[in-house]
């Protein structure tokens, strides 16, 4: 996330201007997204497996810049798919 030098608002990595105050970012102001070895879906699945549903929803919101309801629905759908996979494989996924 790029942080605006003027208002301090965190912005999506690809933002050209601050979503809060409209200040145009210079190339040096933009932060590259951190490299992650695993996909977001794998991270969310691991959080769900360890019973951290709220943390999974927060991570989904951070990465996708969506509202609480949309993130909750997406994570709950992922949880349903995980449960179905576990029941088909005899409890291990």
trRosetta pair geometry for C-beta under 8 A, 3 or more apart (Angstrom, degrees):
i j d omega theta_ij theta_ji phi_ij phi_ji
1 10 4.4 18 154 -174 139 103
1 11 6.2 147 -170 64 83 39
1 12 6.7 -59 -120 -113 75 20
1 13 6.2 -91 -90 -61 30 69
1 31 6.5 17 75 59 31 126
2 10 7.4 142 75 -159 38 54
2 11 4.7 -30 68 65 89 100
2 12 7.6 1 23 85 91 28
2 13 6.2 120 -23 -121 90 40
2 15 5.9 -135 45 53 126 108
2 25 5.9 10 157 -118 155 151
2 29 6.1 69 -163 136 120 83
2 30 4.9 -51 -91 -125 133 55
2 31 5.2 175 -87 17 63 84
3 8 6.4 -13 -178 -156 101 45
3 9 7.3 169 -151 83 59 33
3 10 5.5 -31 -97 -98 75 63
3 11 7.3 168 -91 15 23 81
3 31 7.6 37 2 -11 77 126
4 7 4.9 9 98 48 136 80
4 8 6.1 -54 70 -1 87 12
4 9 4.8 25 15 47 124 79
4 10 8.0 -128 1 -69 79 19
4 11 6.4 82 -44 -20 90 118
4 18 4.0 42 -92 -107 133 133
4 20 6.5 -120 6 46 157 114
4 21 6.3 134 176 34 160 113
4 23 5.7 116 -150 52 113 126
4 25 7.8 -105 -106 -82 69 94
5 23 7.4 -116 49 125 81 157
5 29 6.4 -92 -26 -128 111 122
6 18 7.1 -112 50 -20 106 164
6 21 5.8 -104 94 77 122 158
6 23 5.0 137 19 -46 135 158
7 18 6.3 128 36 168 118 154
7 20 4.9 -137 100 100 152 132
7 21 4.4 156 -25 -22 139 131
7 23 7.3 176 1 0 100 125
9 18 5.6 107 63 -168 120 108
9 19 6.4 -129 137 59 141 80
9 20 3.6 159 -37 -6 162 138
9 21 7.0 168 10 -3 130 90
11 15 4.0 -75 155 33 121 159
11 18 5.7 -123 -62 -127 140 55
11 19 5.4 156 -117 0 96 97
11 20 7.8 -120 -73 -1 99 89
11 25 7.6 -146 73 -54 151 137
12 15 4.8 121 62 -38 77 99
12 19 7.7 70 6 -34 87 130
12 65 5.7 -46 -74 -51 116 148
13 30 6.8 86 -169 -172 63 98
13 31 6.4 -91 -122 81 88 72
13 32 6.9 54 -157 -152 127 25
13 33 4.6 -65 -63 -55 165 91
15 18 7.1 77 144 -94 138 27
15 19 6.5 -87 -132 -39 144 91
15 25 6.5 97 105 -5 85 140
15 30 7.8 -179 62 -113 70 103
16 24 6.7 -24 150 -142 78 77
16 25 6.3 -153 -176 37 31 99
17 22 5.4 -2 163 -161 127 45
17 23 6.3 166 -159 80 80 33
17 24 5.0 -43 -100 -97 89 52
17 25 6.5 -162 -96 -5 30 81
18 21 4.9 8 95 50 135 76
18 22 6.0 -48 65 5 86 12
18 23 4.5 32 6 44 122 83
18 25 7.2 124 -46 -51 71 92
25 29 4.4 -139 -159 81 88 126
25 30 5.5 88 151 -59 138 88
26 29 4.8 99 53 -3 73 105
26 30 7.8 -141 91 -12 43 83
27 30 6.2 -56 -159 23 37 110
36 39 7.7 126 105 -95 116 17
36 40 7.8 74 89 -63 155 63
36 43 7.6 -35 172 -49 142 134
38 42 4.2 -106 176 82 115 135
38 43 5.7 138 103 -51 119 83
39 42 4.8 101 56 4 78 100
39 43 7.1 -139 99 -3 44 87
40 43 5.5 -56 -151 38 36 114
40 44 6.2 35 153 -19 69 106
40 59 7.1 177 -156 144 95 109
40 60 7.4 113 167 -103 122 61
40 63 5.3 145 -119 159 145 173
41 44 5.7 -54 -146 38 31 111
41 45 6.3 34 154 -21 65 105
41 78 7.1 -160 -146 -129 83 132
42 45 5.7 -52 -147 35 31 113
42 46 6.5 32 154 -19 63 104
43 46 5.8 -55 -152 35 30 111
43 47 6.5 31 151 -18 64 105
43 59 6.4 -125 122 157 122 156
44 47 5.6 -53 -149 36 34 113
44 48 6.3 33 153 -18 66 105
44 56 4.7 91 -147 -151 79 106
44 59 6.4 -162 -86 85 83 127
44 60 6.4 53 -100 -65 132 98
44 75 6.4 -134 -166 -121 125 88
44 78 5.8 2 127 136 128 164
45 48 5.6 -55 -147 38 32 111
45 49 6.3 36 153 -22 65 104
45 78 6.7 -120 -79 167 73 117
45 82 6.0 162 -137 -94 90 126
45 93 7.9 -104 -179 121 125 119
46 49 5.6 -50 -146 34 32 114
46 50 6.5 15 158 -5 64 109
47 50 6.1 -69 -149 46 28 99
47 52 4.3 -86 -170 77 84 106
47 53 7.3 140 134 -83 99 25
47 55 5.3 -138 -155 90 131 105
47 56 4.0 167 99 -70 136 96
47 59 6.9 174 -27 15 162 142
48 51 7.7 54 -176 -65 31 17
48 52 7.2 -98 -70 59 25 63
48 53 6.2 55 -113 -91 71 70
48 56 5.6 29 -56 -61 79 161
48 75 7.3 178 -77 -175 116 92
48 78 6.6 -159 -41 115 156 105
48 79 5.2 -161 -148 -99 138 85
48 82 5.7 152 111 16 141 170
49 82 7.2 -134 -68 -174 79 143
49 93 7.8 -147 -94 75 122 100
52 55 4.0 -17 161 34 111 121
52 56 6.1 127 108 -26 79 87
53 56 5.5 -54 -150 34 34 115
53 57 6.5 35 153 -20 66 102
53 75 6.6 128 -163 143 79 130
53 79 6.9 8 -115 -78 110 142
54 57 5.6 -51 -151 33 34 112
54 58 6.5 36 150 -19 65 103
55 58 5.5 -52 -149 36 35 114
55 59 6.3 35 152 -19 67 104
56 59 5.7 -53 -147 36 31 110
56 60 6.4 35 153 -21 64 105
56 75 4.9 133 120 -142 111 132
56 78 7.7 -139 165 76 138 137
57 60 5.7 -52 -149 34 31 113
57 61 6.5 32 153 -19 64 105
57 68 7.3 41 166 -151 122 69
57 71 4.9 104 -164 133 77 111
57 72 5.4 16 -128 -87 129 62
57 75 4.9 -101 -82 4 72 158
58 61 5.7 -56 -151 35 31 112
58 62 6.4 32 152 -21 66 106
58 71 7.8 86 -68 156 16 150
59 62 5.6 -52 -147 34 33 113
59 63 6.2 20 160 -10 66 111
60 63 6.2 -65 -147 43 26 103
60 64 5.9 -15 170 16 65 119
60 66 7.3 -41 137 49 89 115
60 71 4.3 148 97 -150 116 98
60 74 5.7 172 -171 84 149 125
60 75 5.5 -135 -18 -58 153 105
61 64 6.7 -78 -131 54 19 86
61 65 7.5 69 176 -96 56 16
61 66 5.9 -116 -124 62 62 70
61 67 7.6 -38 -125 155 106 7
61 68 6.9 -5 -91 -92 136 49
61 71 4.4 -36 -64 -77 83 158
62 65 7.9 4 179 -64 19 53
64 70 7.9 -123 110 118 131 118
64 71 7.1 165 59 -94 122 92
64 74 7.9 30 32 40 165 170
66 70 4.2 -93 161 86 127 131
66 71 5.4 155 86 -52 108 86
66 74 7.8 76 77 -4 156 139
67 70 5.1 90 59 14 78 103
67 71 6.9 -148 96 -4 38 93
68 71 5.9 -63 -147 41 28 108
68 72 6.0 28 158 -21 67 110
69 72 5.7 -55 -143 37 28 111
69 73 6.2 28 158 -19 64 107
70 73 5.9 -54 -147 36 29 111
70 74 6.4 27 155 -18 63 108
71 74 5.8 -57 -147 37 30 110
71 75 6.2 23 158 -14 67 109
72 75 6.1 -59 -144 41 27 106
72 76 6.1 27 157 -18 64 111
73 76 5.8 -58 -144 39 26 111
73 77 6.4 30 155 -21 63 106
74 77 5.8 -54 -151 33 29 112
74 78 6.6 30 150 -18 63 105
75 78 5.4 -51 -150 36 36 115
75 79 6.4 41 148 -23 65 103
76 79 5.3 -48 -147 33 36 116
76 80 6.6 41 151 -22 64 99
77 80 5.6 -47 -151 31 34 113
77 81 6.6 34 150 -16 64 104
78 81 5.7 -53 -150 37 33 112
78 82 6.3 38 150 -22 65 105
79 82 5.5 -51 -146 35 32 115
79 83 6.4 35 153 -20 64 104
80 83 5.7 -54 -150 36 30 112
80 84 6.4 31 151 -19 64 106
81 84 5.6 -53 -148 36 32 112
81 85 6.4 34 153 -19 65 105
82 85 5.7 -54 -149 36 31 111
82 86 6.3 31 153 -20 64 107
82 93 6.4 -174 -158 78 74 160
83 86 5.7 -54 -147 36 31 112
83 87 6.4 27 156 -18 65 106
84 87 5.9 -56 -147 36 30 107
84 88 6.4 26 155 -16 64 109
85 88 5.8 -60 -147 39 30 109
85 89 6.1 6 162 -1 67 115
85 93 4.6 74 120 -103 116 140
86 89 6.2 -68 -139 49 26 96
86 91 5.5 27 -179 -128 91 29
86 92 7.1 125 -135 17 74 12
86 93 5.0 -85 -79 -17 72 118
87 91 7.7 42 -92 -66 33 51
89 92 5.5 -99 125 65 117 65
89 93 5.8 131 46 -73 145 75
